[in-house]
Amino acid sequence: MPEIHNRWTQFNPSEDEFIGRISQDFDFGLDEIGDCFKRWSKHEEMKKYADALEEWDDIVGDNWESPEEENLSPVTWINDTNIYLQRKSRVVELVQSAYAKTKVYLSRFQPILEIYWRNTMFNPNSLIDERLKNTVETIGNVMKLFKYH
């Protein structure tokens, strides 16, 4: 049976699901980093740095205001970089390459799976059929075939 490895082996998750999950995880990671920055910006130990900046801002120019929450998001810092802009296409490229290599690897199992499939189709009762022309020779050939595989 040609291409039996494509019928009996499947990728889980599929290529598209895997790409979607990686993209979701990347976005989730950026959100978590932003949340971490927000929590630390309100931490007691950070107050002394904010106070020092406020004094310096009074000397140099305008009063310093605490950063707005959207400025604490790492997306605002990296949204213009090539890595961020090309992240989706790069992930797609890498995952498609990996899945293609895996398909080539699985195609190596095609002969083995075909032998297995042929063996599952074998009916041992056919060896005891009375209408079999040369029973002893047939059984010998079947045994040689099994030993070969």
C-alpha positions in Angstrom: 0.0 0.0 0.0 1.7 3.2 -1.1 2.0 6.1 1.3 0.8 4.0 4.2 2.9 6.0 6.6 0.8 9.1 5.7 -2.4 7.2 6.7 -1.1 5.6 9.9 1.1 8.4 11.3 -0.3 11.8 12.1 1.2 14.9 13.7 -0.4 16.1 16.9 -0.7 19.0 17.1 -0.9 19.9 13.4 1.4 22.3 11.8 -1.1 25.2 12.0 -2.0 24.4 15.6 1.6 24.4 16.6 2.3 27.8 14.9 -0.8 29.2 16.6 0.3 28.0 20.0 3.8 29.4 19.7 2.3 32.8 18.7 -0.1 32.7 21.6 2.7 31.8 24.0 4.9 34.6 22.7 2.1 37.1 23.2 1.3 35.7 26.6 5.0 35.9 27.6 5.1 39.6 26.6 2.0 40.3 28.6 3.5 38.5 31.6 6.7 40.6 31.4 4.5 43.8 31.2 2.5 42.7 34.3 5.8 42.0 36.1 7.0 45.5 35.3 3.7 47.0 36.5 3.9 45.1 39.8 7.6 46.1 40.4 6.9 49.8 39.5 4.7 49.9 42.6 7.1 48.0 44.8 8.3 49.8 48.0 12.0 49.3 47.0 11.5 51.1 43.7 10.2 54.2 45.4 13.6 55.5 46.3 14.6 55.4 42.6 11.5 57.2 41.6 12.1 59.9 44.3 15.7 60.4 43.1 14.5 60.8 39.5 11.8 63.3 40.6 14.5 65.4 42.4 16.7 65.3 39.2 13.8 66.2 37.0 13.0 69.2 39.1 16.5 70.5 38.6 16.7 69.7 34.9 13.2 70.3 33.7 9.6 69.2 34.2 8.3 67.2 37.1 8.7 63.5 36.7 5.5 61.5 36.5 5.2 57.8 37.1 5.2 55.8 33.9 1.9 55.1 32.3 0.9 51.5 32.3 1.1 51.2 28.5 4.7 52.4 28.6 5.6 49.5 30.9 4.6 47.0 28.2 7.6 45.5 26.4 5.7 45.5 23.2 6.0 49.3 23.0 9.8 49.0 23.2 10.2 46.3 20.6 7.3 46.8 18.2 9.5 48.6 15.6 12.3 45.9 15.6 12.7 43.5 12.8 12.6 40.5 15.1 9.2 41.5 16.4 7.8 42.4 13.0 9.0 39.2 11.4 8.2 36.9 14.3 5.2 35.3 12.7 6.8 34.6 9.4 10.0 33.3 11.1 8.0 30.9 13.3 6.0 29.7 10.2 9.2 29.1 8.3 10.9 27.2 11.1 7.9 25.1 12.0 7.2 24.2 8.3 10.8 23.2 7.9 10.7 21.0 11.0 7.4 19.4 9.9 8.8 18.8 6.4 11.9 17.1 7.9 9.7 15.0 10.1 7.6 13.9 7.1 10.8 12.8 5.3 11.8 10.8 8.4 8.4 9.1 8.7 8.6 8.2 5.0 11.4 5.9 6.0 8.9 3.7 7.9 6.8 3.1 4.7 8.4 -0.2 3.8 8.1 -1.5 7.4 4.5 -0.4 7.7 3.7 -1.9 4.4 5.1 -5.3 5.6 3.0 -5.0 8.8 -0.1 -4.2 6.7 0.5 -7.2 4.5 0.9 -9.4 7.6 -2.3 -8.1 9.1 -4.1 -9.0 5.8 -2.8 -12.6 5.9 -5.4 -15.2 6.7 -3.7 -18.3 8.3 -6.7 -20.4 7.5 -5.8 -20.2 3.8 -2.9 -22.5 4.6 -5.2 -25.4 5.5 -7.4 -25.0 2.5 -7.9 -28.5 0.9 -7.9 -27.0 -2.6 -4.3 -25.7 -2.0 -2.2 -27.2 -4.9 1.2 -27.8 -3.1 0.6 -27.5 0.6 4.1 -28.3 1.9 5.8 -26.0 -0.6 3.4 -23.1 0.2 3.8 -23.4 3.9 7.6 -23.4 3.5 7.4 -20.3 1.3 5.2 -18.6 3.8 7.7 -19.4 6.6 10.6 -18.1 4.5 8.7 -14.9 3.9 8.0 -14.4 7.6 11.7 -15.0 8.4 12.7 -12.6 5.7 10.6 -9.8 7.2 
